[in-house]
Amino acid sequence: MRLTVFLAALLLPAAALADAPWGKADPRLGKALHDRSCIACHARLYGGDGSKMYTRPGRLVTNPRELLQRVAACNAMTKAGWIPKQESAVAAWLNQQYYRFDQ
């Protein structure tokens, strides 16, 4: 019985992740973090407001897991200092604004 409860507790977060990869992250927080830490670099690379990073043909991100990985990688490269909850918020906002993987 204890083993069953233990295994269920381990699998529950994985099941929740499958339904909503960014959990209950706040896209409004994600937008603020994105605007503060991402726009300047993206504008330098792609011009304008940098949104071409997300809308260009052949974009690198094709699913929710890749989006979370890309946000984490950018966080590390830019030394933004985000904690995982903040990375999830940025991914949630990017998904809401550009990718729409979970809709």
C-alpha positions, 0 to 999 in steps of 0.5 A: 500500500505504501509503495502504491501511494509513493509511486502515485506521488511520484507520477502525479507531477509528471501527469500534471506536466503533460497537461500543462508544461508550465503549470500554473505559471503567471504569463503576466510575470513572464511578459515582464521578465521577457521585456526586461531580459530578452527584448534587447538581445532579440532586437539586436539579432532580428531587428525591430522588437525581436519578435521575429525570433518566435515567428520566423519560418523554421523556428527552433521551438516546436513543442512545449518541452523545447520551449521550456528548454530554450527559455532555460538555456537563454536564462543561463546564457544571459545570466538573467538569474531566473528561478524555475518558476520564473522560467515557467512564467516566461514560457507560459507568456511566450506560448500564450503570445506566439506558440499556442501549444496547449490550445 
